[in-house]
């Protein structure tokens, strides 16, 4: 029960990896705000957490909108008194367009970046004051191994998120707020299946050191470590959970 009496927000927690994060934090004792643009999915996850004996709250949020992020934080603070942990997982990924940078519709590009690049900053700013009031906190941003690849605007957004992580860690460390990121490799979710054609899956798996797709559960251990006191001197790090996809020396 590493997170007993802790209050956590997980954005994009209505499905996929975010759902796994929210449920894992609840098992470890945290009260978890399941935040998602799709409130029906968020409500389902929150009810499943509560059915398992945890404490959860479904909150609708559009992370691209700073006012919506602020409203999310206010709802959680009103319900439970504050915020200790933030997981910036929300992103446009499943079903996303894969047009080239020369062809992508710019309105779509701006919306994509507002969610995938700016969303983490909106939510961090919304939760920051409460973390300071409570003596500190921990934030994990959801990056991707795409940050180190030539993957168009998805890669651009994740590379920017890595830089944001390092900058926030530097600026917030003196207030006992740690900021790290997890960079998942190819993970077997409905979102990935909607983006990666079936014919690409086998070659992708064969390129990995560990010859299988990841699962949402493969990323949970890294999340729980980075949010916990076990990582009390860890900040500004991008932690790849990718089956050996990326080699950085």
Steps between C-alpha positions, in 0.01 A plus 500: 500500500765752390241768427270479800352845573630630165276667243576432135373623165551288189399666174394290205409228750183383328676221312834346405818576692335783694233264629773263616677785678185613681412151619855427616514819706167415661625152595796673668265712713468827309172679446495530122333757278432325170518795261401468136327687220270198470312520830316173437828312480636684803189412696534133405861487623414685822216258574728201436756645742235547765362150440849371578510687830678815384399865506449677169334799339420547132578848367452633148794699366628634171870542572540725195292761685676663796163596654383138481820381666451757777140383549622141528746593772236703686258205492760267650609751765138561599430129526814388681687805621800512272722334239823307557560308178436581134531269202484692170396210280230654278587516130360473152632164385237238420359570156731796449575623150842416362530760225840642417600838638458640150143373468342500847206735548632778721186523714546131580870561569425785742241291686741205510775711652261668742420157644830313461746781563324767707264278701766391748593861572135603543441222752827559684420869540152410623631259767818680598363724778339210682821297487693791648240542776535131588880514519583358159390240251593290201410526132546245223453599137416238239757526222579237235799345329369691197675803653829356368365410156400684185129446558353830388291713729451222754877480544526879515243517779670228703846651455359830625345318796840359592646849498205627705564224753861604548413869525220443751725276708758779517248769587290306752766297679560767765134464602533124544314420180664232288426471127589200287370332186433149378565422134309185405601297201246322276218390729211271416200727549196578290660838423819343365303250293308789345821677395743221412391274208491128578771432242742718697454326836718195437802696365460744787507222757802340333689829529470499879750342738206343686291342225147606585282806512477669835184501709359782716618303803859520377500873567334494841812408696691797363212732582463381859874526555529853361204627703613333823749595768725226361582760232539792739829607333389433143380789287536624143533147363343339193449134589456275194288188546534363151630143483836630384370696203712810560870500582636820657864523604 
